[in-house]
Amino acid sequence: MEENANRDGLDEFGLPLPKHYDGPRFDARDYFSVRFAAAKTLGEAIEMRGLDAFAEEVEPSDFTDDTPAYETKIGIAELWAEST
């Protein structure tokens, strides 16, 4: 099984091999940085990080009402809910 497993991207137990991550790096210690200094609790810092991530993903055109009738805009929350 080992020979075929590596060819298919699986380990010796048949589990997927991890893929290289090129996204933004974040460490839990970042919550102690100046960026999150205004947060009074860890929950607030996490919420601030989520809002920052949301702001990076949206554009002003996402909030306009000039969407053609054949298109439906859904928000990031709906996309997340559908993906889980």
Residue pairs with C-beta under 8 A, 6 or more apart in sequence:
1 12
1 14
2 12
5 11
5 12
5 14
9 16
9 17
10 16
10 17
11 17
26 49
30 36
31 39
31 42
31 45
31 46
31 49
35 48
36 45
36 48
36 49
38 44
38 48
39 45
39 47
39 48
54 76
57 76
58 76
62 73
67 73
